[in-house]
Amino acid sequence: MTASGGASGAPLDAPRAIRAGEELDTTALAAFLDRELGAHGAVSVQQFPGGHSNLTYAVRHGDREYVLRRPPFGSKVKSAHDMGREVAVLSKLAPVYACAPRVLAFDGAGDVLGAPFYIMERRHGVILRGALPAGLSPERTRALCEQLVDALVLLHAVDFAAAGLGEFGKPVGYVERQVRGWAERYTGSQTDDIAAMTEVAAWLAAHRPGDGAPALIHNDFKFDNVIFDPQLDRIIGVLDWEMATIGDPLMDLGTSLSYWMQATDAPLFRQPLFGVTSQPGMLTREEIAARYLARSGRSTDALVFYYAFGLFKTAVILQQIYYRYAKGLTKDPRFAPFIVVVRALADQAKVALDRHSIA
């Protein structure tokens, strides 16, 4: 993770005061940094406000800056917050994929802060959340979309076996496991009766395509998980690798499409949680998919499946977070309206299936 800053009028993603209940033991952290990284001096910690799953902090230790990642407090779904998994993929990926930040230290036992965490380098740049820089031309806006797609294509082109990640996932049967697994996760975290979620889950199970050629996939690839350089000319970092694995890259594309709002979507779906994609000059979902397929050399006649799956999976992730809030496992007020967003995602998926279109 990183703070963002930079380009004229660009949205900032600077760290802020730590949310109540998510504080870290700075004394224990200072001792860990002294021991592992050889730095000395006072430790100060702030929290990055974005993200709804693993927690991300800005750490200053003397004259050095780091980023710390740890699981959320009160998480019910431990398998979704495996710090060791993030460390494993980033450690192998950083030498071959320039956008992957370097891991500097890891406490897998959780002895220091009460939960596993890792320290990584801090990359300064711009993260687009909620708004685009003032005065950005349609051509520049289009270029941002193209850079995002191209960074995903480059990730999927990584020779994961040569990078030492050949055993990082189980690509055979990946699509079937994903559809079944996310349906089970929904059942396990369900709080409300949402008919569209049940209908979409059944459709996905009945219309699964076969597995495509495997790739290293991110599973959460979107604008607010990438860092642009201060001039917005290129992507210099990709964040939040907690769901990375080896699997069908078109499932990764579907997840990215699920975050892509556009002006023709229902008003409830076009809301700030999903960022900047409906603003003037942005590519449409169909244009995003077309560029990805052209650049990657892949083809499919099942885009609606991948899009609907992405929407369903994103809805389940938010449902799991809302479950924590509803059960009192977290008091973060950002999570209170998530059940409304779950309904909106389910409705969007149902519309896509009814129309057989991602438009």
C-alpha positions as CSV (number, residue, x, y, z in Angstrom):
1,M,0.0,0.0,0.0
2,T,1.0,3.6,-0.3
3,A,-0.1,7.1,0.3
4,S,-1.1,8.9,-2.8
5,G,-0.3,12.4,-3.8
6,G,1.1,14.1,-6.8
7,A,-0.6,15.2,-10.0
8,S,-2.3,18.5,-10.0
9,G,-5.8,18.1,-8.6
10,A,-5.3,14.3,-8.2
11,P,-7.3,12.6,-5.4
12,L,-5.3,12.0,-2.3
13,D,-5.2,8.7,-0.4
14,A,-3.0,9.9,2.5
15,P,-3.0,8.0,5.8
16,R,-5.1,9.3,8.6
17,A,-5.7,8.8,12.3
18,I,-6.3,5.2,13.2
19,R,-9.9,4.1,13.6
20,A,-11.1,3.3,17.1
21,G,-10.4,-0.3,17.9
22,E,-7.8,-0.8,15.2
23,E,-4.7,0.6,17.0
24,L,-1.3,-1.1,17.0
25,D,1.1,-1.6,19.9
26,T,3.8,0.8,18.7
27,T,6.3,-0.3,21.4
28,A,6.2,-3.9,20.3
29,L,6.3,-2.8,16.6
30,A,9.3,-0.6,17.2
31,A,11.2,-3.5,18.8
32,F,10.3,-5.7,15.8
33,L,11.5,-3.2,13.3
34,D,14.7,-2.6,15.2
35,R,15.4,-6.3,15.2
36,E,14.3,-7.2,11.6
37,L,15.2,-4.1,9.7
38,G,18.0,-2.6,11.7
39,A,16.4,0.8,11.9
40,H,16.2,2.9,15.1
41,G,14.1,5.8,16.3
42,A,10.6,6.6,17.3
43,V,7.7,4.8,15.6
44,S,4.5,6.5,14.5
45,V,1.6,4.9,12.8
46,Q,-1.4,6.1,10.7
47,Q,-4.0,4.2,8.9
48,F,-5.0,4.2,5.2
49,P,-8.7,4.8,5.0
50,G,-9.4,2.8,1.9
51,G,-10.1,-0.9,1.7
52,H,-12.6,-3.0,3.6
53,S,-10.8,-6.2,4.3
54,N,-7.2,-6.5,5.5
55,L,-6.0,-3.4,7.3
56,T,-3.2,-1.2,6.0
57,Y,-1.1,1.2,8.0
58,A,1.6,3.8,7.2
59,V,4.6,3.3,9.5
60,R,7.3,5.9,10.1
61,H,10.4,4.5,11.9
62,G,13.0,7.2,12.4
63,D,13.7,8.5,8.9
64,R,12.3,5.4,7.1
65,E,8.7,4.7,5.8
66,Y,7.0,1.4,5.5
67,V,3.6,-0.1,5.0
68,L,2.1,-2.7,7.4
69,R,-0.7,-5.1,6.5
70,R,-2.6,-7.2,9.0
71,P,-6.0,-9.0,9.1
72,P,-9.1,-7.1,10.2
73,F,-10.0,-7.2,13.9
74,G,-12.9,-9.7,14.6
75,S,-12.7,-11.5,11.3
76,K,-14.9,-14.6,10.9
77,V,-13.2,-15.7,7.7
78,K,-9.6,-16.5,8.6
79,S,-8.8,-18.1,5.3
80,A,-9.5,-14.8,3.5
81,H,-6.9,-12.9,5.5
82,D,-3.8,-15.2,5.2
83,M,-0.8,-12.9,5.5
84,G,1.5,-15.7,4.7
85,R,-0.2,-16.1,1.3
86,E,0.3,-12.4,0.5
87,V,4.0,-12.6,1.5
88,A,4.5,-15.7,-0.6
89,V,3.1,-14.3,-3.8
90,L,4.8,-10.9,-3.4
91,S,8.2,-12.3,-2.5
92,K,8.2,-14.4,-5.7
93,L,6.4,-11.9,-7.9
94,A,8.4,-8.7,-7.2
95,P,11.5,-9.8,-9.1
96,V,9.4,-10.5,-12.3
97,Y,6.5,-8.0,-12.1
98,A,7.6,-4.5,-11.4
99,C,4.3,-3.4,-10.0
100,A,4.5,-5.8,-7.0
101,P,5.8,-4.1,-3.9
102,R,8.7,-5.8,-2.0
103,V,8.1,-7.5,1.3
104,L,10.7,-6.5,4.0
105,A,9.7,-8.4,7.1
106,F,7.0,-10.8,8.2
107,D,5.6,-12.0,11.6
108,G,3.7,-15.1,10.7
109,A,3.1,-16.2,14.2
110,G,1.3,-13.1,15.3
111,D,3.4,-12.8,18.5
112,V,4.2,-9.1,18.1
113,L,0.8,-7.5,17.4
114,G,-1.6,-10.3,18.2
115,A,-2.1,-11.3,14.6
116,P,0.2,-12.1,11.7
117,F,1.4,-9.0,9.7
118,Y,4.0,-8.0,7.2
119,I,6.0,-4.9,6.4
120,M,6.6,-3.8,2.8
121,E,8.1,-0.9,0.9
122,R,6.1,2.2,0.5
123,R,5.5,3.5,-3.0
124,H,4.3,7.1,-3.4
125,G,1.9,7.9,-6.1
126,V,-1.8,8.5,-6.9
127,I,-4.7,6.1,-6.1
128,L,-7.9,7.0,-7.8
129,R,-10.7,6.9,-5.3
130,G,-14.1,8.6,-5.9
131,A,-13.0,11.4,-8.2
132,L,-10.7,12.1,-11.1
133,P,-8.2,15.0,-11.2
134,A,-9.8,18.3,-12.1
135,G,-9.5,19.2,-15.8
136,L,-8.4,15.7,-17.0
137,S,-9.1,15.4,-20.7
138,P,-11.2,12.6,-22.2
139,E,-8.0,11.4,-23.9
140,R,-6.1,11.2,-20.6
141,T,-9.1,9.5,-18.9
142,R,-9.2,6.9,-21.6
143,A,-5.5,6.3,-21.2
144,L,-6.0,5.6,-17.4
145,C,-8.5,2.8,-18.4
146,E,-6.1,1.4,-21.0
147,Q,-3.2,1.4,-18.5
148,L,-5.3,-0.5,-16.0
149,V,-6.3,-3.1,-18.5
150,D,-2.7,-3.4,-19.8
151,A,-1.4,-3.9,-16.3
152,L,-3.8,-6.8,-15.8
153,V,-2.7,-8.3,-19.1
154,L,0.9,-8.1,-18.1
155,L,0.2,-9.8,-14.8
156,H,-1.6,-12.7,-16.6
157,A,1.4,-13.0,-18.9
158,V,3.8,-13.7,-16.0
159,D,5.5,-17.1,-16.2
160,F,4.3,-18.1,-12.8
161,A,6.1,-21.5,-12.9
162,A,9.4,-19.8,-13.7
163,A,8.8,-17.3,-10.9
164,G,8.4,-20.2,-8.4
165,L,4.6,-19.9,-8.1
166,G,3.7,-23.2,-9.8
167,E,2.3,-24.7,-6.7
168,F,0.5,-21.5,-5.6
169,G,-2.9,-22.6,-6.8
170,K,-5.0,-25.5,-8.2
171,P,-6.0,-24.4,-11.7
172,V,-7.7,-27.7,-12.6
173,G,-11.4,-27.3,-11.7
174,Y,-10.9,-23.7,-10.8
175,V,-14.1,-22.4,-12.2
176,E,-16.3,-25.1,-10.6
177,R,-14.6,-24.6,-7.2
178,Q,-15.1,-20.8,-7.3
179,V,-18.7,-21.0,-8.2
180,R,-19.4,-23.6,-5.5
181,G,-17.1,-22.0,-2.9
182,W,-18.6,-18.5,-3.2
183,A,-22.1,-19.9,-3.0
184,E,-21.1,-21.7,0.2
185,R,-19.5,-18.5,1.6
186,Y,-22.7,-16.6,1.0
187,T,-24.8,-19.2,2.8
188,G,-22.3,-19.1,5.7
189,S,-22.5,-15.3,6.1
190,Q,-26.1,-14.7,5.0
191,T,-28.1,-12.2,7.1
192,D,-31.0,-11.3,4.8
193,D,-33.2,-13.1,2.3
194,I,-32.1,-11.8,-1.1
195,A,-33.8,-13.7,-3.9
196,A,-31.5,-12.4,-6.7
197,M,-28.5,-13.8,-4.9
198,T,-30.1,-17.3,-4.8
199,E,-31.1,-17.0,-8.4
200,V,-27.7,-15.9,-9.7
201,A,-25.9,-18.6,-7.7
202,A,-28.1,-21.2,-9.3
203,W,-27.6,-19.8,-12.8
204,L,-23.8,-19.8,-12.4
205,A,-23.8,-23.4,-11.2
206,A,-25.8,-24.4,-14.3
207,H,-23.8,-22.4,-16.9
208,R,-20.1,-22.9,-16.0
209,P,-17.6,-22.8,-18.8
210,G,-14.6,-24.9,-18.8
211,D,-11.3,-23.8,-17.3
212,G,-9.1,-21.6,-19.5
213,A,-5.3,-21.7,-19.7
214,P,-4.1,-20.8,-16.1
215,A,-2.4,-17.6,-15.1
216,L,-1.4,-15.8,-11.9
217,I,-4.5,-13.9,-11.1
218,H,-5.1,-11.0,-8.6
219,N,-8.8,-11.4,-8.0
220,D,-9.4,-7.8,-6.9
221,F,-7.9,-5.8,-9.8
222,K,-9.4,-2.3,-9.9
223,F,-8.5,1.4,-9.8
224,D,-8.2,1.7,-6.0
225,N,-5.9,-1.2,-5.9
226,V,-3.3,0.3,-8.2
227,I,-0.9,3.2,-7.8
228,F,-0.2,5.6,-10.7
229,D,2.9,7.7,-10.8
230,P,2.4,11.3,-9.8
231,Q,1.9,12.4,-13.5
232,L,-0.7,9.6,-14.1
233,D,1.4,8.3,-17.0
234,R,1.9,4.7,-15.8
235,I,1.0,2.3,-13.0
236,I,3.8,1.8,-10.5
237,G,2.2,-0.5,-8.0
238,V,-0.5,-3.1,-7.5
239,L,-1.9,-3.6,-4.0
240,D,-3.9,-6.0,-2.0
241,W,-2.8,-9.5,-3.0
242,E,-4.8,-11.4,-0.4
243,M,-6.9,-13.3,-3.0
244,A,-4.2,-14.0,-5.6
245,T,-3.8,-17.5,-6.9
246,I,-3.3,-19.6,-10.1
247,G,-6.5,-19.9,-12.0
248,D,-8.5,-18.9,-15.1
249,P,-7.6,-15.3,-16.0
250,L,-11.1,-14.7,-17.4
251,M,-12.5,-15.1,-13.9
252,D,-10.1,-12.3,-12.9
253,L,-11.4,-10.1,-15.8
254,G,-14.9,-10.8,-14.6
255,T,-14.1,-9.5,-11.1
256,S,-12.6,-6.3,-12.6
257,L,-15.7,-5.8,-14.7
258,S,-17.9,-6.2,-11.6
259,Y,-16.3,-3.0,-10.2
260,W,-17.0,-1.1,-13.5
261,M,-20.0,1.2,-13.2
262,Q,-21.2,3.2,-16.2
263,A,-23.8,5.8,-16.8
264,T,-26.5,3.3,-18.1
265,D,-26.5,1.4,-14.8
266,A,-29.1,1.6,-12.1
267,P,-28.6,4.6,-9.8
268,L,-28.0,2.4,-6.7
269,F,-25.2,0.6,-8.5
270,R,-23.6,3.9,-9.5
271,Q,-22.4,4.9,-6.1
272,P,-19.0,5.9,-4.5
273,L,-18.0,2.4,-3.3
274,F,-17.1,1.5,-6.9
275,G,-15.0,4.6,-7.6
276,V,-14.5,6.6,-10.7
277,T,-15.5,4.4,-13.6
278,S,-18.8,6.1,-14.5
279,Q,-17.3,9.5,-15.0
280,P,-17.0,11.1,-18.4
281,G,-14.3,9.7,-20.7
282,M,-14.1,6.3,-19.1
283,L,-14.3,3.2,-21.3
284,T,-17.4,1.1,-21.1
285,R,-17.4,-2.5,-19.7
286,E,-17.6,-3.8,-23.3
287,E,-14.6,-1.7,-24.3
288,I,-12.6,-2.9,-21.3
289,A,-13.3,-6.5,-22.1
290,A,-12.5,-5.9,-25.8
291,R,-9.2,-4.4,-25.0
292,Y,-8.3,-7.1,-22.6
293,L,-9.2,-9.9,-25.1
294,A,-7.3,-8.2,-27.9
295,R,-4.2,-7.5,-25.8
296,S,-4.1,-10.9,-24.1
297,G,-4.9,-13.0,-27.2
298,R,-7.7,-14.8,-25.3
299,S,-11.3,-15.3,-26.5
300,T,-14.6,-16.2,-25.0
301,D,-18.3,-16.3,-25.7
302,A,-19.1,-16.4,-22.0
303,L,-18.4,-12.8,-20.9
304,V,-21.8,-12.6,-19.2
305,F,-20.9,-15.6,-17.0
306,Y,-17.6,-14.0,-15.9
307,Y,-19.3,-10.7,-15.3
308,A,-22.1,-12.1,-13.3
309,F,-19.7,-14.3,-11.3
310,G,-17.7,-11.2,-10.5
311,L,-20.7,-9.4,-9.3
312,F,-21.8,-12.3,-7.2
313,K,-18.4,-12.8,-5.7
314,T,-18.1,-9.1,-4.9
315,A,-21.5,-9.2,-3.3
316,V,-20.4,-12.2,-1.1
317,I,-17.3,-10.4,0.0
318,L,-19.3,-7.4,1.1
319,Q,-21.8,-9.8,2.7
320,Q,-19.0,-11.3,4.8
321,I,-17.9,-7.9,5.9
322,Y,-21.5,-6.9,6.7
323,Y,-21.9,-10.1,8.7
324,R,-19.0,-9.0,10.9
325,Y,-20.7,-5.7,11.5
326,A,-24.2,-7.2,12.0
327,K,-22.8,-9.6,14.6
328,G,-20.9,-6.9,16.5
329,L,-17.4,-8.3,15.5
330,T,-16.5,-4.8,14.1
331,K,-18.0,-1.4,14.9
332,D,-16.7,0.3,11.7
333,P,-19.6,2.5,10.6
334,R,-18.5,2.2,7.0
335,F,-19.9,-1.3,6.9
336,A,-23.5,-0.5,8.0
337,P,-24.9,0.1,4.5
338,F,-23.1,-2.8,2.8
339,I,-26.2,-5.0,2.8
340,V,-27.8,-2.4,0.4
341,V,-24.8,-2.7,-1.9
342,V,-25.1,-6.5,-1.8
343,R,-28.7,-6.2,-3.0
344,A,-27.6,-3.8,-5.8
345,L,-24.9,-6.1,-7.0
346,A,-27.3,-9.1,-7.0
347,D,-29.8,-7.0,-9.0
348,Q,-27.1,-5.9,-11.5
349,A,-26.1,-9.6,-12.0
350,K,-29.7,-10.6,-12.6
351,V,-30.2,-7.8,-15.1
352,A,-27.0,-8.9,-17.0
353,L,-28.2,-12.5,-17.1
354,D,-31.7,-11.5,-18.2
355,R,-30.2,-9.4,-21.0
356,H,-27.3,-11.7,-21.7
357,S,-25.1,-8.7,-21.9
358,I,-22.4,-6.9,-19.9
359,A,-23.4,-3.5,-21.3
